[in-house]
């Protein structure tokens, strides 16, 4: 037995356009419909084809409401810790009642807009409205008992604005049933358990009923979603959902507080859908920032044009370390990778307190808007990669979106002027000029003569090397654009000036225009300082930390914490003495970057060294990295370790040693802090050791774990 179209229309109009709560709670026409569609039911269009006549019903600007329910605005959802207060519990129910009202009105709208939808679908929608009416009646009654009147808090119109222009019933079930109602599975269960924990069994019983009946609402939408979507036999429900979910909605909207997998199973969602959604982040409204890890940016700049192809070993390293970008990004962002990390590892990271953004393969991005782009470092290749997406950048007051738009408007990378900042020749020239302008610092930082000089010919480079030898110094030769210890050669004596080295000098000058020659200093420690150059030229300095490299100047890890606890007393005293002066130089570097048109992160690598007489000196600008750095990642990771404990972030070579054994000896122990979970003891791998082919990275906290991480395995070359 089916419902008459006229009865449904009368019912829907009263709910949508009525101006009293009695209208909103009007009884549905009899008989009660079935939720499950019958076999052979007529299908409905996925979307109205071009030229088809629109539905006769005209969508109102806003549903009919009594005056007390027209107060539209924003209000804060109460924190669960406050639920001991009856009034706060009433406020929670106020939020739920608002959502029920909007859901009922939108379902009524769909009944009116799509009278040709299958009768079983329409009957199921009427049945769903009936249950939503019951939920709302229960909320209103309980709210009054708790001292809260419906309408005394602002009501949101978010659902209405997002769904009032829905183009088909399929689009509606994707957004309402599979997104907003699915999220309510989590919210209703979470607050059911929380109010019960505070002893309010009556409110808990109402939310339990909502939770159980919401499963049926999701199931109703899922049934029709699977009937209407094309290619159902060859495409999973998860892939179809992501493809069909209209922007700017993201799958993240389908999750609430406390992910409930069992309710989704009961609703009929596939295990793949449930697993993927559990680890999915995506944007809840703020357009995402797209991140890409391109550690070969210096080599890309040296090439001068897009098309750089990294060696296989570098590509393997890139694949291993790309997931580290999640430590810098927000969970609403997207990370571009060649291959997504394992689902199990992402879930483990989320359970350990880390924000997990969305990982995407390729740049076929369907988001209509972005807040900007964050490559590891800007280069010809990433400029070309992101240029087609420039018009999708939207201005954001809390990011660099406008700067990104201007950067991507440049005809080529050379026109941006950023490449010179990456050059070691620029750093050497800046340091020499700064020391000349601040002679009082030379007793700590060394004389300008000790700073490298850029040579533009082989003869000039050899002349500078020989001048260093004559002064009793050894020489180091550096390509202007070379990263992580690559493109650096020693020349300690005439025996080192072999033909291969001379050939390297000639090739470097031919391809990069110059070569930097500087004294080989007797290094004690590597120290870095991080900074951020913001709009308007503001320079924000972050912490200085000790890091270390291998014999080839390749990064090996960072010592976490502010105390420089690995330094012996004399080095620590000297470093504390020079830190204020170094910060002044670092700030001046940032000002120069800003004046040159740069915005974004930057890091300075410096060196604590000793003279031949054993006196401590500090080279404050060994290398400038106007990009994201491993030192900046280490600072972000520091926030996941308990303060005050000794901690290191260590790079270890994959394929040597047994990471599982290291973890079993020093299992990670997390504690819940006010600002999230923190590692209290043990080792924690910050990329996936199960898939790493070149390097795995480990956070070690506590003296024993730190010793094991420092000494347990051979180091990795990065």
ZAMARGU-4260 file (C-alpha; in steps of 0.2 Angstrom, whole numbers, plus 5000, padded with zeros to 4 digits):
<rodrens>
0) 5000/5000/5000 | 5008/5017/4995 | 5006/5035/5000 | 4996/5047/4989 | 5006/5060/4981
5) 4994/5074/4987 | 4995/5068/5005 | 5014/5068/5004 | 5014/5086/4997 | 5002/5093/5010
10) 5013/5085/5024 | 5029/5091/5016 | 5023/5109/5014 | 5017/5110/5032 | 5034/5105/5038
15) 5044/5116/5027 | 5033/5131/5026 | 5024/5131/5042 | 5027/5144/5055 | 5024/5135/5071
20) 5031/5120/5080 | 5015/5112/5078 | 5017/5113/5059 | 5034/5105/5061 | 5028/5091/5071
25) 5012/5087/5061 | 5008/5069/5059 | 5013/5060/5043 | 5000/5053/5031 | 4995/5034/5034
30) 5000/5021/5031 | 5018/5019/5038 | 5030/5016/5023 | 5043/5003/5021 | 5061/5009/5021
35) 5068/4996/5009 | 5064/4999/4991 | 5055/4985/4981 | 5063/4976/4967 | 5059/4983/4950
40) 5055/5000/4957 | 5057/5014/4944 | 5074/5023/4944 | 5077/5041/4946 | 5090/5052/4936
45) 5107/5055/4944 | 5105/5073/4939 | 5093/5082/4929 | 5099/5082/4911 | 5101/5098/4901
50) 5085/5105/4895 | 5074/5095/4906 | 5060/5104/4915 | 5064/5109/4933 | 5053/5104/4947
55) 5037/5115/4949 | 5041/5119/4967 | 5051/5134/4971 | 5064/5133/4985 | 5061/5146/4998
60) 5075/5158/5004 | 5073/5150/5021 | 5060/5138/5029 | 5045/5145/5038 | 5049/5147/5057
65) 5040/5154/5072 | 5049/5171/5077 | 5058/5163/5092 | 5067/5151/5079 | 5073/5164/5067
70) 5089/5169/5078 | 5102/5163/5066 | 5120/5164/5072 | 5135/5154/5080 | 5136/5147/5097
75) 5149/5136/5105 | 5146/5117/5107 | 5148/5114/5126 | 5163/5104/5132 | 5160/5087/5138
80) 5168/5091/5155 | 5154/5103/5159 | 5140/5091/5157 | 5138/5089/5175 | 5128/5105/5174
85) 5110/5102/5169 | 5109/5118/5160 | 5124/5113/5149 | 5115/5096/5145 | 5100/5106/5139
90) 5112/5117/5128 | 5118/5101/5120 | 5100/5095/5117 | 5097/5112/5109 | 5111/5109/5096
95) 5103/5092/5092 | 5086/5099/5091 | 5092/5112/5079 | 5099/5099/5068 | 5083/5088/5068
100) 5073/5103/5063 | 5084/5107/5048 | 5084/5089/5043 | 5065/5088/5043 | 5064/5104/5033
105) 5077/5098/5020 | 5068/5081/5018 | 5052/5090/5016 | 5060/5100/5003 | 5066/5085/4993
110) 5049/5077/4993 | 5042/5093/4985 | 5056/5096/4973 | 5057/5078/4966 | 5039/5072/4965
115) 5044/5059/4952 | 5056/5050/4963 | 5052/5031/4966 | 5038/5029/4978 | 5048/5018/4990
120) 5061/5032/4992 | 5048/5045/4995 | 5039/5033/5008 | 5056/5030/5016 | 5059/5049/5018
125) 5042/5051/5026 | 5046/5038/5038 | 5063/5046/5042 | 5054/5062/5045 | 5042/5054/5057
130) 5057/5047/5067 | 5065/5064/5067 | 5049/5072/5073 | 5049/5060/5088 | 5067/5064/5092
135) 5063/5083/5091 | 5048/5081/5103 | 5059/5071/5115 | 5073/5084/5114 | 5060/5099/5117
140) 5053/5090/5132 | 5069/5086/5140 | 5076/5103/5137 | 5062/5111/5147 | 5065/5100/5161
145) 5084/5105/5161 | 5079/5123/5160 | 5083/5127/5142 | 5070/5134/5130 | 5071/5131/5111
150) 5077/5146/5102 | 5086/5155/5117 | 5103/5150/5109 | 5107/5155/5091 | 5102/5142/5078
155) 5113/5138/5063 | 5108/5138/5045 | 5123/5128/5039 | 5113/5112/5033 | 5100/5123/5024
160) 5113/5133/5015 | 5122/5118/5009 | 5108/5107/5004 | 5093/5119/4998 | 5100/5119/4980
165) 5102/5100/4979 | 5100/5094/4961 | 5094/5076/4963 | 5089/5064/4976 | 5105/5055/4974
170) 5114/5071/4978 | 5103/5073/4994 | 5106/5055/5001 | 5125/5058/4998 | 5125/5074/5008
175) 5111/5071/5021 | 5111/5052/5024 | 5129/5047/5021 | 5137/5063/5027 | 5127/5073/5041
180) 5117/5058/5047 | 5132/5047/5047 | 5142/5060/5058 | 5127/5060/5070 | 5130/5041/5073
185) 5146/5047/5082 | 5139/5062/5090 | 5124/5054/5097 | 5133/5039/5104 | 5147/5050/5111
190) 5135/5062/5121 | 5124/5047/5126 | 5139/5040/5135 | 5145/5056/5142 | 5128/5062/5149
195) 5126/5044/5157 | 5144/5046/5165 | 5137/5061/5173 | 5122/5052/5180 | 5108/5058/5168
200) 5100/5042/5162 | 5085/5050/5155 | 5095/5061/5143 | 5106/5046/5139 | 5090/5035/5135
205) 5084/5049/5122 | 5101/5049/5114 | 5102/5030/5113 | 5086/5030/5104 | 5092/5043/5092
210) 5108/5033/5089 | 5099/5017/5085 | 5086/5025/5073 | 5100/5035/5065 | 5107/5019/5059
215) 5092/5016/5049 | 5092/5033/5042 | 5110/5030/5035 | 5104/5013/5029 | 5090/5021/5019
220) 5101/5033/5011 | 5114/5020/5007 | 5102/5008/4999 | 5097/5022/4986 | 5115/5028/4984
225) 5120/5010/4979 | 5104/5009/4967 | 5107/5026/4959 | 5126/5028/4957 | 5133/5022/4940
230) 5146/5009/4939 | 5142/5001/4955 | 5148/4984/4950 | 5166/4991/4947 | 5168/5005/4959
235) 5168/5003/4978 | 5155/5013/4989 | 5170/5023/4996 | 5177/5028/4979 | 5160/5032/4973
240) 5156/5043/4988 | 5172/5053/4987 | 5169/5055/4968 | 5150/5061/4970 | 5151/5071/4986
245) 5149/5089/4980 | 5162/5102/4985 | 5165/5110/4996 | 5160/5095/5007 | 5173/5083/5012
250) 5171/5065/5019 | 5177/5072/5035 | 5160/5079/5038 | 5154/5061/5039 | 5163/5059/5056
255) 5159/5065/5073 | 5167/5064/5090 | 5173/5046/5093 | 5172/5035/5077 | 5159/5021/5079
260) 5163/5008/5066 | 5150/4995/5072 | 5135/5007/5069 | 5142/5009/5051 | 5142/4991/5049
265) 5124/4989/5054 | 5120/5003/5042 | 5127/4992/5028 | 5143/5002/5024 | 5157/4991/5017
270) 5173/4987/5027 | 5183/4997/5015 | 5172/5012/5017 | 5173/5011/5036 | 5192/5009/5036
275) 5195/5023/5024 | 5183/5035/5033 | 5191/5032/5050 | 5208/5038/5044 | 5202/5051/5032
280) 5204/5070/5037 | 5200/5082/5023 | 5193/5099/5025 | 5178/5103/5036 | 5176/5120/5028
285) 5193/5128/5027 | 5200/5125/5010 | 5215/5114/5011 | 5233/5118/5009 | 5242/5106/4997
290) 5259/5100/5002 | 5272/5091/4992 | 5289/5085/4997 | 5303/5089/4985 | 5319/5088/4994
295) 5329/5090/4977 | 5323/5108/4976 | 5341/5115/4975 | 5345/5103/4961 | 5329/5108/4952
300) 5334/5127/4954 | 5352/5123/4948 | 5344/5115/4932 | 5335/5131/4929 | 5319/5124/4921
305) 5306/5111/4925 | 5310/5092/4922 | 5323/5087/4935 | 5324/5068/4937 | 5331/5063/4954
310) 5342/5048/4955 | 5333/5032/4960 | 5341/5032/4978 | 5335/5050/4980 | 5317/5045/4974
315) 5317/5031/4987 | 5322/5043/5000 | 5309/5055/4995 | 5295/5042/4996 | 5301/5036/5013
320) 5301/5054/5020 | 5286/5062/5012 | 5274/5057/5026 | 5284/5068/5038 | 5274/5082/5030
325) 5260/5077/5041 | 5270/5084/5056 | 5269/5101/5048 | 5252/5101/5040 | 5234/5102/5048
330) 5222/5088/5047 | 5212/5097/5034 | 5226/5098/5022 | 5232/5087/5008 | 5249/5079/5005
335) 5253/5075/4987 | 5263/5058/4986 | 5267/5045/4973 | 5260/5032/4984 | 5248/5033/4999
340) 5255/5027/5016 | 5247/5011/5022 | 5230/5013/5030 | 5235/5003/5045 | 5250/5015/5049
345) 5239/5031/5046 | 5226/5024/5059 | 5240/5020/5071 | 5247/5038/5069 | 5230/5045/5072
350) 5227/5034/5088 | 5244/5040/5094 | 5238/5058/5094 | 5244/5064/5077 | 5234/5074/5065
355) 5232/5064/5049 | 5229/5074/5033 | 5223/5067/5017 | 5236/5059/5006 | 5233/5060/4987
360) 5241/5052/4973 | 5244/5064/4958 | 5237/5081/4957 | 5220/5077/4950 | 5212/5087/4964
365) 5193/5090/4964 | 5193/5103/4977 | 5187/5120/4970 | 5197/5130/4982 | 5213/5130/4991
370) 5221/5140/5005 | 5238/5139/4996 | 5252/5127/4992 | 5267/5122/5003 | 5281/5113/4994
375) 5296/5108/5004 | 5305/5122/4993 | 5299/5132/4979 | 5308/5128/4963 | 5304/5128/4944
380) 5296/5111/4945 | 5283/5115/4959 | 5280/5132/4951 | 5275/5122/4935 | 5265/5109/4945
385) 5254/5121/4955 | 5252/5135/4941 | 5236/5127/4934 | 5228/5128/4951 | 5232/5146/4954
390) 5214/5153/4951 | 5208/5141/4964 | 5217/5149/4978 | 5206/5159/4990 | 5213/5173/5002
395) 5216/5168/5020 | 5221/5179/5034 | 5230/5165/5042 | 5241/5159/5028 | 5251/5164/5013
400) 5238/5162/5000 | 5239/5179/4992 | 5258/5177/4991 | 5256/5160/4982 | 5244/5168/4970
405) 5257/5181/4965 | 5271/5169/4965 | 5261/5157/4953 | 5258/5172/4941 | 5276/5174/4937
410) 5281/5168/4920 | 5295/5157/4926 | 5304/5153/4942 | 5319/5164/4937 | 5307/5179/4938
415) 5302/5176/4956 | 5320/5180/4961 | 5319/5166/4975 | 5333/5155/4968 | 5347/5166/4973
420) 5342/5164/4992 | 5345/5146/4990 | 5363/5149/4984 | 5378/5146/4996 | 5386/5161/4987
425) 5372/5172/4993 | 5374/5166/5011 | 5393/5169/5011 | 5391/5187/5004 | 5378/5191/5017
430) 5389/5185/5031 | 5404/5194/5025 | 5395/5210/5024 | 5386/5208/5040 | 5402/5205/5050
435) 5410/5220/5042 | 5395/5230/5048 | 5396/5222/5066 | 5415/5222/5069 | 5411/5219/5088
440) 5405/5202/5084 | 5421/5196/5075 | 5428/5189/5091 | 5414/5177/5092 | 5410/5174/5074
445) 5427/5176/5066 | 5434/5188/5054 | 5426/5192/5036 | 5442/5184/5029 | 5436/5167/5036
450) 5420/5167/5026 | 5419/5159/5009 | 5421/5167/4993 | 5412/5164/4976 | 5424/5160/4962
455) 5418/5161/4944 | 5432/5152/4935 | 5442/5137/4939 | 5458/5147/4940 | 5450/5159/4953
460) 5444/5144/4963 | 5461/5136/4963 | 5469/5153/4968 | 5458/5154/4983 | 5461/5136/4988
465) 5480/5139/4987 | 5478/5155/4997 | 5470/5145/5011 | 5484/5132/5011 | 5497/5146/5012
470) 5488/5152/5028 | 5489/5135/5035 | 5470/5131/5032 | 5462/5117/5023 | 5449/5121/5010
475) 5431/5116/5006 | 5423/5118/4989 | 5404/5120/4988 | 5392/5120/4973 | 5380/5135/4976
480) 5365/5124/4974 | 5368/5108/4983 | 5358/5101/4997 | 5361/5089/5012 | 5379/5087/5010
485) 5379/5084/4991 | 5390/5094/4980 | 5403/5097/4993 | 5422/5093/4991 | 5437/5094/5003
490) 5454/5100/4997 | 5466/5098/5012 | 5482/5097/5001 | 5489/5098/4983 | 5486/5079/4982
495) 5467/5082/4983 | 5467/5093/4967 | 5466/5078/4956 | 5459/5079/4938 | 5442/5072/4944
500) 5441/5086/4957 | 5446/5099/4944 | 5433/5092/4932 | 5420/5094/4945 | 5425/5112/4948
505) 5423/5115/4930 | 5407/5107/4928 | 5400/5116/4943 | 5405/5133/4937 | 5398/5129/4919
510) 5381/5123/4926 | 5379/5135/4941 | 5390/5150/4936 | 5402/5149/4952 | 5409/5139/4966
515) 5411/5144/4984 | 5428/5141/4992 | 5429/5143/5011 | 5440/5137/5025 | 5438/5119/5033
520) 5433/5123/5051 | 5436/5111/5065 | 5418/5108/5069 | 5412/5104/5087 | 5393/5105/5084
525) 5380/5109/5071 | 5366/5121/5077 | 5351/5127/5068 | 5338/5140/5070 | 5321/5141/5062
530) 5311/5156/5057 | 5295/5161/5048 | 5294/5176/5036 | 5277/5183/5036 | 5267/5196/5026
535) 5272/5213/5029 | 5290/5208/5033 | 5287/5201/5050 | 5301/5189/5055 | 5296/5176/5069
540) 5311/5166/5076 | 5308/5148/5082 | 5320/5138/5093 | 5338/5134/5091 | 5343/5116/5092
545) 5358/5105/5090 | 5357/5093/5076 | 5370/5082/5068 | 5377/5076/5052 | 5388/5062/5046
550) 5405/5064/5038 | 5397/5069/5022 | 5387/5083/5030 | 5371/5073/5028 | 5357/5076/5041
555) 5356/5062/5054 | 5344/5070/5067 | 5340/5083/5080 | 5342/5084/5099 | 5325/5090/5105
560) 5322/5102/5120 | 5329/5119/5124 | 5343/5114/5135 | 5357/5109/5123 | 5359/5094/5135
565) 5372/5085/5125 | 5385/5100/5125 | 5399/5100/5138 | 5399/5114/5150 | 5412/5125/5140
570) 5402/5124/5124 | 5386/5127/5133 | 5392/5143/5141 | 5399/5149/5125 | 5383/5145/5115
575) 5372/5154/5128 | 5384/5169/5127 | 5382/5171/5108 | 5364/5166/5106 | 5357/5184/5108
580) 5369/5190/5094 | 5365/5175/5083 | 5347/5179/5084 | 5350/5197/5079 | 5359/5190/5063
585) 5345/5178/5060 | 5332/5191/5061 | 5342/5202/5049 | 5343/5187/5037 | 5324/5186/5038
590) 5322/5204/5034 | 5333/5202/5019 | 5322/5188/5013 | 5307/5198/5016 | 5314/5213/5006
595) 5318/5200/4992 | 5300/5195/4991 | 5300/5179/5001 | 5287/5173/5013 | 5287/5156/5022
600) 5299/5145/5033 | 5317/5146/5033 | 5332/5138/5043 | 5350/5143/5046 | 5363/5130/5049
605) 5377/5136/5059 | 5393/5128/5067 | 5402/5128/5084 | 5420/5126/5080 | 5437/5128/5088
610) 5453/5137/5082 | 5470/5128/5081 | 5473/5136/5098 | 5457/5127/5105 | 5447/5143/5106
615) 5428/5141/5103 | 5421/5151/5088 | 5404/5151/5080 | 5400/5152/5062 | 5382/5160/5062
620) 5377/5157/5044 | 5384/5141/5036 | 5369/5138/5025 | 5353/5147/5023 | 5338/5136/5018
625) 5323/5147/5013 | 5311/5132/5014 | 5305/5119/5026 | 5318/5109/5034 | 5321/5094/5045
630) 5325/5105/5059 | 5307/5113/5058 | 5300/5096/5057 | 5309/5091/5073 | 5302/5107/5082
635) 5285/5101/5077 | 5288/5083/5083 | 5295/5090/5099 | 5277/5095/5104 | 5273/5076/5104
640) 5286/5072/5118 | 5284/5075/5136 | 5293/5091/5141 | 5308/5090/5152 | 5313/5072/5146
645) 5328/5069/5135 | 5323/5066/5118 | 5330/5065/5100 | 5323/5062/5083 | 5335/5050/5074
650) 5337/5044/5056 | 5341/5026/5054 | 5346/5016/5039 | 5332/5004/5032 | 5337/4986/5030
655) 5350/4986/5044 | 5345/4981/5061 | 5327/4977/5066 | 5316/4991/5070 | 5303/4979/5078
660) 5316/4973/5090 | 5321/4991/5095 | 5302/4995/5098 | 5300/4979/5108 | 5315/4984/5119
665) 5308/5002/5121 | 5289/5001/5118 | 5281/5018/5117 | 5272/5024/5132 | 5260/5039/5129
670) 5252/5050/5142 | 5236/5061/5139 | 5240/5079/5141 | 5228/5094/5140 | 5235/5098/5122
675) 5235/5080/5116 | 5244/5064/5118 | 5263/5064/5121 | 5277/5051/5121 | 5283/5049/5139
680) 5295/5034/5136 | 5302/5023/5123 | 5304/5024/5104 | 5291/5029/5091 | 5293/5028/5072
685) 5288/5043/5063 | 5287/5036/5046 | 5282/5018/5042 | 5296/5006/5045 | 5286/4992/5037
690) 5287/5001/5020 | 5303/5011/5021 | 5317/5006/5008 | 5330/5019/5013 | 5327/5027/5030
695) 5316/5026/5044 | 5314/5039/5057 | 5312/5037/5076 | 5307/5048/5090 | 5316/5042/5106
700) 5311/5049/5123 | 5320/5044/5140 | 5338/5041/5143 | 5338/5023/5139 | 5328/5025/5123
705) 5339/5040/5117 | 5355/5029/5120 | 5348/5015/5110 | 5342/5027/5096 | 5359/5035/5095
710) 5370/5020/5096 | 5359/5005/5091 | 5358/5006/5072 | 5369/5013/5058 | 5364/5030/5053
715) 5355/5034/5037 | 5361/5046/5024 | 5349/5060/5020
</rodrens>
